[in-house]
Amino acid sequence: MEEADSLLGGARVLRTRSSTSQHSPSDSLARRNADDERLEQTIAAGNKLLYDAHREVYCKLNAGPCGGDEEAADVSSPNFDLVPSVDDDKVICGAPIAVTKPATTSKTIQHAQADKVVDEWLEYTVDWVSVACRYSADENKSKDDFTPLMLVRRNGVVCWRVEAVCEHVDIMCWFRESASGRFSSIAALARIWLGRAPSNASQERVVSTGGNVMNSLRTRTDNLRAEMQVLSKHNKKEIHHMELESSSA
């Protein structure tokens, strides 16, 4: 109780200070810009982590480890800047050598393919109302019943209510049945990440999808992505079930 009282007291002090202190509009704008910049940096770091991790998983699922740089080096042209010029007619010249650009490596190709899969996944949209109707135990409920529960209007824009999606849709079941086949590498990456122990707070802010969705500072992230990010709910029982199904298949 004492600790709780001290925390509440500290909150009251902070509230009093914030209400009595004077800040110019330019200071407020600078703080908002700084907050937006930090948010963008956090999102960028999370996206980079996602793309890099998916590349590794994609390469392992498709033709083993990423490679091919050595083979590509053998077929590229030599450095023509090192070739001397001669005007001696006695030099016997063969056929002219055409300049060839270094071939695209298999590693580069696989990375591009992996990134395309992530792009498609992030842009993939789902009518969660229809999904909720399909999985609802109450057969009498229609789309009109779920619409006010799962959608919300903010600033004139209709968005999914993430908590309601998690409540009314079995995300893991839907993903196994509808999306895991189309996005097999995403499914594999989800199993890897969901099976890991929780990270520290700093890493969790970058890695945790839930943090990006629910954070009050989240003002510029794509709402279409948010509906996909609910898949990061930690559910070890479901993950174990998915792994058993994969091994028995």
URJO-V353538 format. One record per residue. N is the residue number from 1. RES is the residue in three letters. SS is DSSP state (H for helix, E for strand, C for the rest). PHI is phi in whole degrees, 0 to 359 (* if undefined). D_LAST is the distance of its C-alpha to the last C-alpha in Angstrom with 2 decimals. Layout:
n=N res=RES ss=SS phi=PHI d_last=D_LAST
n=N res=RES ss=SS phi=PHI d_last=D_LAST
//
This chain:
n=1 res=MET ss=C phi=* d_last=53.96
n=2 res=GLU ss=H phi=299 d_last=56.13
n=3 res=GLU ss=H phi=295 d_last=53.26
n=4 res=ALA ss=H phi=296 d_last=52.25
n=5 res=ASP ss=H phi=297 d_last=55.89
n=6 res=SER ss=H phi=294 d_last=56.26
n=7 res=LEU ss=H phi=294 d_last=53.23
n=8 res=LEU ss=H phi=295 d_last=54.57
n=9 res=GLY ss=H phi=296 d_last=57.97
n=10 res=GLY ss=H phi=297 d_last=56.64
n=11 res=ALA ss=H phi=295 d_last=54.92
n=12 res=ARG ss=H phi=295 d_last=58.22
n=13 res=VAL ss=H phi=297 d_last=60.05
n=14 res=LEU ss=H phi=298 d_last=57.68
n=15 res=ARG ss=H phi=294 d_last=57.99
n=16 res=THR ss=H phi=294 d_last=61.76
n=17 res=ARG ss=H phi=297 d_last=61.90
n=18 res=SER ss=H phi=292 d_last=59.78
n=19 res=SER ss=H phi=280 d_last=61.94
n=20 res=THR ss=H phi=266 d_last=65.21
n=21 res=SER ss=C phi=287 d_last=64.44
n=22 res=GLN ss=C phi=254 d_last=65.41
n=23 res=HIS ss=C phi=230 d_last=63.15
n=24 res=SER ss=C phi=284 d_last=64.12
n=25 res=PRO ss=H phi=304 d_last=61.92
n=26 res=SER ss=H phi=293 d_last=61.36
n=27 res=ASP ss=H phi=295 d_last=60.02
n=28 res=SER ss=H phi=297 d_last=57.57
n=29 res=LEU ss=H phi=295 d_last=56.43
n=30 res=ALA ss=H phi=295 d_last=56.01
n=31 res=ARG ss=H phi=294 d_last=53.90
n=32 res=ARG ss=H phi=297 d_last=51.67
n=33 res=ASN ss=H phi=296 d_last=51.29
n=34 res=ALA ss=H phi=294 d_last=50.46
n=35 res=ASP ss=H phi=296 d_last=47.83
n=36 res=ASP ss=H phi=297 d_last=46.32
n=37 res=GLU ss=H phi=294 d_last=46.33
n=38 res=ARG ss=H phi=296 d_last=44.60
n=39 res=LEU ss=H phi=297 d_last=41.98
n=40 res=GLU ss=H phi=298 d_last=41.40
n=41 res=GLN ss=H phi=295 d_last=41.15
n=42 res=THR ss=H phi=295 d_last=38.58
n=43 res=ILE ss=H phi=295 d_last=36.45
n=44 res=ALA ss=H phi=298 d_last=36.89
n=45 res=ALA ss=H phi=295 d_last=35.83
n=46 res=GLY ss=H phi=295 d_last=32.70
n=47 res=ASN ss=H phi=296 d_last=31.84
n=48 res=LYS ss=H phi=297 d_last=32.45
n=49 res=LEU ss=H phi=298 d_last=30.21
n=50 res=LEU ss=H phi=297 d_last=27.41
n=51 res=TYR ss=H phi=295 d_last=27.87
n=52 res=ASP ss=H phi=295 d_last=28.26
n=53 res=ALA ss=H phi=295 d_last=25.18
n=54 res=HIS ss=H phi=292 d_last=23.07
n=55 res=ARG ss=H phi=302 d_last=24.63
n=56 res=GLU ss=H phi=296 d_last=23.50
n=57 res=VAL ss=H phi=295 d_last=19.85
n=58 res=TYR ss=H phi=299 d_last=19.98
n=59 res=CYS ss=H phi=295 d_last=21.64
n=60 res=LYS ss=H phi=289 d_last=19.12
n=61 res=LEU ss=H phi=280 d_last=16.24
n=62 res=ASN ss=C phi=237 d_last=18.58
n=63 res=ALA ss=C phi=64 d_last=20.37
n=64 res=GLY ss=C phi=72 d_last=20.78
n=65 res=PRO ss=C phi=294 d_last=23.76
n=66 res=CYS ss=C phi=296 d_last=26.31
n=67 res=GLY ss=C phi=199 d_last=29.15
n=68 res=GLY ss=C phi=110 d_last=31.52
n=69 res=ASP ss=H phi=293 d_last=34.77
n=70 res=GLU ss=H phi=293 d_last=36.32
n=71 res=GLU ss=H phi=294 d_last=35.78
n=72 res=ALA ss=H phi=294 d_last=37.16
n=73 res=ALA ss=H phi=294 d_last=40.24
n=74 res=ASP ss=H phi=285 d_last=41.15
n=75 res=VAL ss=H phi=261 d_last=41.36
n=76 res=SER ss=C phi=280 d_last=43.32
n=77 res=SER ss=C phi=293 d_last=47.10
n=78 res=PRO ss=C phi=291 d_last=49.41
n=79 res=ASN ss=C phi=285 d_last=51.59
n=80 res=PHE ss=H phi=291 d_last=54.40
n=81 res=ASP ss=H phi=293 d_last=56.55
n=82 res=LEU ss=H phi=268 d_last=57.26
n=83 res=VAL ss=C phi=279 d_last=58.57
n=84 res=PRO ss=C phi=283 d_last=62.40
n=85 res=SER ss=C phi=260 d_last=64.68
n=86 res=VAL ss=C phi=227 d_last=67.19
n=87 res=ASP ss=C phi=244 d_last=70.09
n=88 res=ASP ss=C phi=282 d_last=71.04
n=89 res=ASP ss=C phi=292 d_last=71.25
n=90 res=LYS ss=C phi=282 d_last=70.76
n=91 res=VAL ss=C phi=284 d_last=67.12
n=92 res=ILE ss=C phi=273 d_last=65.00
n=93 res=CYS ss=C phi=255 d_last=62.12
n=94 res=GLY ss=C phi=271 d_last=59.04
n=95 res=ALA ss=C phi=292 d_last=56.91
n=96 res=PRO ss=C phi=299 d_last=56.38
n=97 res=ILE ss=C phi=261 d_last=53.16
n=98 res=ALA ss=C phi=280 d_last=51.31
n=99 res=VAL ss=C phi=285 d_last=50.00
n=100 res=THR ss=C phi=244 d_last=46.21
n=101 res=LYS ss=C phi=284 d_last=44.30
n=102 res=PRO ss=C phi=303 d_last=41.58
n=103 res=ALA ss=C phi=293 d_last=38.33
n=104 res=THR ss=C phi=293 d_last=35.61
n=105 res=THR ss=C phi=285 d_last=33.30
n=106 res=SER ss=H phi=297 d_last=29.58
n=107 res=LYS ss=H phi=296 d_last=29.42
n=108 res=THR ss=H phi=296 d_last=31.48
n=109 res=ILE ss=H phi=296 d_last=29.43
n=110 res=GLN ss=H phi=295 d_last=26.12
n=111 res=HIS ss=H phi=296 d_last=27.85
n=112 res=ALA ss=H phi=296 d_last=29.18
n=113 res=GLN ss=H phi=295 d_last=25.82
n=114 res=ALA ss=H phi=296 d_last=24.34
n=115 res=ASP ss=H phi=295 d_last=27.37
n=116 res=LYS ss=H phi=295 d_last=27.06
n=117 res=VAL ss=H phi=297 d_last=23.57
n=118 res=VAL ss=H phi=296 d_last=25.11
n=119 res=ASP ss=H phi=301 d_last=28.10
n=120 res=GLU ss=H phi=295 d_last=26.12
n=121 res=TRP ss=H phi=294 d_last=24.23
n=122 res=LEU ss=H phi=292 d_last=27.59
n=123 res=GLU ss=H phi=266 d_last=29.15
n=124 res=TYR ss=C phi=289 d_last=26.38
n=125 res=THR ss=C phi=249 d_last=28.01
n=126 res=VAL ss=C phi=227 d_last=26.77
n=127 res=ASP ss=C phi=275 d_last=28.93
n=128 res=TRP ss=H phi=295 d_last=28.17
n=129 res=VAL ss=H phi=296 d_last=30.66
n=130 res=SER ss=H phi=295 d_last=28.71
n=131 res=VAL ss=H phi=296 d_last=25.47
n=132 res=ALA ss=H phi=298 d_last=27.47
n=133 res=CYS ss=H phi=298 d_last=28.76
n=134 res=ARG ss=H phi=293 d_last=25.36
n=135 res=TYR ss=H phi=263 d_last=24.15
n=136 res=SER ss=C phi=291 d_last=27.61
n=137 res=ALA ss=C phi=285 d_last=28.23
n=138 res=ASP ss=C phi=267 d_last=31.73
n=139 res=GLU ss=C phi=291 d_last=31.70
n=140 res=ASN ss=C phi=279 d_last=35.31
n=141 res=LYS ss=C phi=281 d_last=34.66
n=142 res=SER ss=C phi=247 d_last=34.89
n=143 res=LYS ss=H phi=298 d_last=34.57
n=144 res=ASP ss=H phi=294 d_last=38.23
n=145 res=ASP ss=H phi=285 d_last=37.52
n=146 res=PHE ss=H phi=277 d_last=34.85
n=147 res=THR ss=H phi=303 d_last=36.70
n=148 res=PRO ss=H phi=291 d_last=39.45
n=149 res=LEU ss=H phi=278 d_last=37.03
n=150 res=MET ss=H phi=252 d_last=34.61
n=151 res=LEU ss=E phi=241 d_last=37.04
n=152 res=VAL ss=E phi=219 d_last=40.10
n=153 res=ARG ss=E phi=253 d_last=42.96
n=154 res=ARG ss=E phi=228 d_last=44.35
n=155 res=ASN ss=C phi=54 d_last=47.23
n=156 res=GLY ss=C phi=81 d_last=46.79
n=157 res=VAL ss=E phi=248 d_last=43.14
n=158 res=VAL ss=E phi=274 d_last=40.37
n=159 res=CYS ss=E phi=229 d_last=37.39
n=160 res=TRP ss=E phi=283 d_last=34.37
n=161 res=ARG ss=C phi=270 d_last=35.09
n=162 res=VAL ss=H phi=301 d_last=32.28
n=163 res=GLU ss=H phi=299 d_last=32.80
n=164 res=ALA ss=H phi=290 d_last=32.65
n=165 res=VAL ss=H phi=299 d_last=29.41
n=166 res=CYS ss=H phi=295 d_last=27.84
n=167 res=GLU ss=H phi=284 d_last=29.55
n=168 res=HIS ss=H phi=259 d_last=28.71
n=169 res=VAL ss=C phi=235 d_last=25.23
n=170 res=ASP ss=C phi=281 d_last=22.03
n=171 res=ILE ss=H phi=300 d_last=21.21
n=172 res=MET ss=H phi=297 d_last=17.83
n=173 res=CYS ss=H phi=296 d_last=16.74
n=174 res=TRP ss=H phi=299 d_last=18.34
n=175 res=PHE ss=H phi=295 d_last=16.79
n=176 res=ARG ss=H phi=299 d_last=13.15
n=177 res=GLU ss=H phi=278 d_last=14.15
n=178 res=SER ss=H phi=246 d_last=16.76
n=179 res=ALA ss=H phi=238 d_last=16.87
n=180 res=SER ss=C phi=295 d_last=13.78
n=181 res=GLY ss=C phi=290 d_last=12.89
n=182 res=ARG ss=C phi=285 d_last=16.55
n=183 res=PHE ss=C phi=239 d_last=17.10
n=184 res=SER ss=H phi=296 d_last=14.08
n=185 res=SER ss=H phi=289 d_last=16.60
n=186 res=ILE ss=H phi=296 d_last=18.32
n=187 res=ALA ss=H phi=298 d_last=15.25
n=188 res=ALA ss=H phi=296 d_last=14.83
n=189 res=LEU ss=H phi=296 d_last=18.58
n=190 res=ALA ss=H phi=298 d_last=18.61
n=191 res=ARG ss=H phi=298 d_last=16.32
n=192 res=ILE ss=H phi=295 d_last=18.72
n=193 res=TRP ss=H phi=291 d_last=21.83
n=194 res=LEU ss=H phi=290 d_last=21.05
n=195 res=GLY ss=C phi=275 d_last=20.25
n=196 res=ARG ss=C phi=276 d_last=23.68
n=197 res=ALA ss=C phi=291 d_last=26.83
n=198 res=PRO ss=C phi=302 d_last=29.33
n=199 res=SER ss=C phi=272 d_last=31.67
n=200 res=ASN ss=C phi=287 d_last=35.43
n=201 res=ALA ss=H phi=298 d_last=37.24
n=202 res=SER ss=H phi=294 d_last=38.11
n=203 res=GLN ss=H phi=293 d_last=34.61
n=204 res=GLU ss=H phi=297 d_last=33.26
n=205 res=ARG ss=H phi=294 d_last=35.69
n=206 res=VAL ss=H phi=278 d_last=34.29
n=207 res=VAL ss=H phi=276 d_last=30.57
n=208 res=SER ss=C phi=294 d_last=30.24
n=209 res=THR ss=H phi=291 d_last=29.49
n=210 res=GLY ss=H phi=302 d_last=30.89
n=211 res=GLY ss=H phi=297 d_last=34.15
n=212 res=ASN ss=H phi=292 d_last=34.47
n=213 res=VAL ss=H phi=286 d_last=33.88
n=214 res=MET ss=H phi=265 d_last=36.18
n=215 res=ASN ss=C phi=300 d_last=38.82
n=216 res=SER ss=C phi=293 d_last=42.20
n=217 res=LEU ss=C phi=278 d_last=43.08
n=218 res=ARG ss=C phi=287 d_last=40.29
n=219 res=THR ss=C phi=245 d_last=42.53
n=220 res=ARG ss=C phi=238 d_last=41.26
n=221 res=THR ss=C phi=291 d_last=37.46
n=222 res=ASP ss=C phi=285 d_last=35.79
n=223 res=ASN ss=H phi=294 d_last=35.12
n=224 res=LEU ss=H phi=295 d_last=32.38
n=225 res=ARG ss=H phi=287 d_last=30.49
n=226 res=ALA ss=H phi=300 d_last=31.08
n=227 res=GLU ss=H phi=293 d_last=28.91
n=228 res=MET ss=H phi=279 d_last=25.92
n=229 res=GLN ss=H phi=286 d_last=26.88
n=230 res=VAL ss=H phi=295 d_last=26.39
n=231 res=LEU ss=H phi=292 d_last=22.74
n=232 res=SER ss=H phi=275 d_last=24.11
n=233 res=LYS ss=C phi=296 d_last=24.69
n=234 res=HIS ss=C phi=286 d_last=23.75
n=235 res=ASN ss=C phi=218 d_last=21.36
n=236 res=LYS ss=H phi=295 d_last=19.83
n=237 res=LYS ss=H phi=296 d_last=18.50
n=238 res=GLU ss=H phi=293 d_last=16.48
n=239 res=ILE ss=H phi=297 d_last=15.34
n=240 res=HIS ss=H phi=298 d_last=14.28
n=241 res=HIS ss=H phi=297 d_last=12.33
n=242 res=MET ss=H phi=296 d_last=10.59
n=243 res=GLU ss=H phi=294 d_last=9.92
n=244 res=LEU ss=H phi=296 d_last=8.56
n=245 res=GLU ss=H phi=296 d_last=6.08
n=246 res=SER ss=H phi=293 d_last=5.26
n=247 res=SER ss=H phi=288 d_last=5.55
n=248 res=SER ss=H phi=276 d_last=3.81
n=249 res=ALA ss=C phi=288 d_last=0.00
//
